[in-house]
Every structure is written in structure tokens, then in C-alpha cells.
Amino acid sequence: MRITDPTDEAIRAAATIIRGGGLVAFPTETVYGLGADALNPIACARIFEAKNRPRFDPLIVHIAQIDQLDDLCTAVDAMARNLAERFWPGPLTLVLGKSDLVPEIVTAGLDTVAVRMPAHAVASRLLEGADTPIAAPSANPFGYISPTTAQHVDEQLGERVDMILDGGQCPVGVESSIVDLTAGRPVLLRAGGVSVEDIEAVVGSVEVSAASPERVLAPGQLRNHYSPRTRLVILASHHSCAPVNERAGLLAFRTPADAEHFSLVEVLSPAGDVREAAANLFSCLHRLDRAGLEIIYAEPVPESGLGRAIMDRLRRAARD
């Protein structure tokens, strides 16, 4: 077991692992990340190998200070600085032109780089201690349910990680929002922990990308992603259907009236709060997926605020 409490000694050891080209899983406010020195291409290659991640899918680079943007990116304009000052540290990733400092393996050969500053105290301490930007996708096998606890990481990646820093359950629970600023206007590439409404309050209208799977510009854009091994089907409404001759689970938004019809029910938010639902989403999916079910039914969530990010994850998790 490589899980360790984030003591000062453990943070120093994790920082040494990062500087030495190793892999450290660490908590952020969104999900647990699988981190390597973002400026070391060989270390970053280990991320792809550990996750079985395709090389065309770029990584997000995590930084400790806003002024590191100027080292990693070109043409950091007023819009980028306004968004960074408003939402960092926090669950927003900015896509900007990349500098020559960033290895091509990190950006999947693109001339852009995705950067964010995480808000979790453990992530901040690790970044400060390592004294280097850290590339970190979610710490799970590619395409599977994202990890929001250290135990999720250990169950899924185990010996492929040199150390897992345990910072408890991630409070936001869904990945960061990703905004591309390279087109002269803000384009949302992935819904996430900062709502579109809050982003638009800073920069005005935001275009929502209709990304093509043939050209992945940011993580989480593939049609199928975040998927449990058990088949997941999204219900047409909050009225759940009674399963027939199958061992079925229900991912409910609120506490359902017909829970007895299901082998297992996981409730995202008894009060119907989308923030609570987002924080619980991946942990609920992990429990349902471990239950030996034949199918998981998922109730839809209102698509406002973080509800947009939840429905994005559920649609990508549902298999055709």
C-alpha cells in the first residue's frame, strides 16, 4: 500500500519522487491527479503508460503561482489574466499557446497547452515542494471512472504509482472546466467545476465547443469516457423505471420513491443540490460498479451550474 498521509515529511518525499522522474498521485479539489514533472518528457511518458492513455490526448499542467503562466505560455492576454485572477486557485483550466519549455508529449503535439492552479492544500504544498510544474491527468486507467479518494487510486493503479498522497475525498468531485483562449474568444472545451454562468460573468459570452473526436484539443472530449465497467443507461426523466429480470442499480439525483425495485441505489444529493451531487458522483459510480450489477440506471440532473458538468460525465459514461 503506497497511500500515505500528507505530512511534511511525506510531501518532501513526494516532491523528491517528482523531481526524480517518478509518479505521485495527489488530491486536488476536483479529482485525484497522477502527477509527473511536466518539463521531463520521459517522466510524462510514464503517465501515459500507467494509465494506458493514448498519446493523442493532452495533459493538464498544474502550477503553484499565476506568474508561471508566462514561462509555459505565449501571449497571455488580459482575458487569461482576468480569468486566472478570478478563479485561481480553483477548478478552471486555461488553454493558451505553448512555449518551447513545454515538451510535445504533454500537449500531444499541439501548439497549445492546458494550465491550471489547483486549490487543494496538499496539491499546493506538493507543487511548491517539487518546484516544477506538474502534469497530471486523473489517476485512473484511461476512460474509467475518475478517482475522488486515495483508495480509488490504489484500487485502479496500485503498483504503477510510486506514492499516493491521501487528502481525503475531493470536495468538487468533477474535473475542471476547460476554456480555450487561443481563438480570440473564449470557447468551453469541457464543462466542469466552474460553471459557464460564472465564466461568462467575467468574460462575456462563451462559445461551447462541438469537438470532433478526430481532433482532441483537451482532456475529456472523447465520446466515451468516465465509464464504469457495468453498462450505464441514462433515464429519460426522474421517474425511474422498474427493472425486469435483471440485477439493476440506480444512480438517483434525489432519494427515490421506488428504491425497492433496485438491487442498489446511490443518491447523489437527498436535497437535490447539484454541488453536493457533483462531489458524490464518481464515488457513487465506483460503489455501483463494484456491486456486481447487470446494469446501472442514472437519473438526469438539471443542467445548470455544476449540473452541466454532471450530465456531460454521465453522457460520456453511457455506452452505446
Residue, then its C-alpha position, 0 to 999 in steps of 0.5 A: m500500500r503506497i497511500t500515505d498521509p500528507t505530512d511534511e515529511a511525506i510531501r518532501a518525499a513526494a516532491t523528491i519522487i517528482r523531481g526524480g522522474g517518478l509518479v505521485a498521485f495527489p488530491t486536488e479539489t476536483v479529482y485525484g491527479l497522477g502527477a509527473d514533472a511536466l518539463n521531463p518528457i520521459a517522466c510524462a511518458r510514464i503517465f501515459e503508460a500507467k494509465n494506458r492513455p493514448r498519446f493523442d490526448p493532452l495533459i493538464v499542467h498544474i502550477a503553484q503561482i499565476d506568474q508561471l503562466d508566462d514561462l509555459c505560455t505565449a501571449v497571455d492576454a488580459m482575458a487569461r489574466n482576468l480569468a486566472e485572477r478570478f478563479w485561481p486557485g480553483p477548478l478552471t483550466l486555461v488553454l493558451g499557446k505553448s512555449d518551447l519549455v513545454p515538451e510535445i508529449v504533454t500537449a500531444g503535439l499541439d501548439t497549445v497547452a492546458v494550465r491550471m492552479p489547483a486549490h487543494a492544500v496538499a496539491s499546493r504544498l506538493l507543487e511548491g515542494a517539487d518546484t516544477p510544474i506538474a502534469a497530471p491527468s486523473a489517476n485512473p486507467f484511461g476512460y474509467i471512472s475518475p478517482t475522488t479518494a486515495q483508495h480509488v487510486d490504489e484500487q485502479l493503479g496500485e503498483r504503477v504509482d510510486m506514492i499516493l498522497d491521501g487528502g481525503q475525498c475531493p470536495v468538487g468531485v468533477e474535473s475542471s472546466i476547460v476554456d480555450l483562449t487561443a481563438g480570440r474568444p473564449v470557447l468551453l472545451r469541457a464543462g466542469g467545476v466552474s460553471v459557464e454562468d460564472i465564466e461568462a460573468v467575467v468574460g462575456s459570452v462563451e462559445v461551447s465547443a462541438a469537438s470532433p473526436e478526430r481532433v482532441l484539443a483537451p482532456g475529456q472530449l472523447r465520446n466515451h469516457y468516465s465509464p464504469r465497467t457495468r453498462l450505464v443507461i441514462l433515464a429519460s426523466h426522474h421517474s425511474c423505471a422498474p427493472v425486469n429480470e435483471r440485477a439493476g442499480l440506480l444512480a438517483f439525483r434525489t432519494p427515490a420513491d421506488a428504491e425497492h425495485f433496485s438491487l442498489v441505489e446511490v443518491l447523489s444529493p437527498a436535497g437535490d443540490v447539484r454541488e453536493a451531487a457533483a462531489n458524490l458522483f464518481s464515488c457513487l459510480h465506483r460503489l455501483d460498479r463494484a456491486g456486481l450489477e447487470i446494469i446501472y440506471a442514472e437519473p438526469v440532473p438539471e443542467s445548470g451550474l455544476g449540473r452541466a458538468i454532471m450530465d456531460r460525465l454521465r453522457r460520456a459514461a453511457r455506452d452505446 
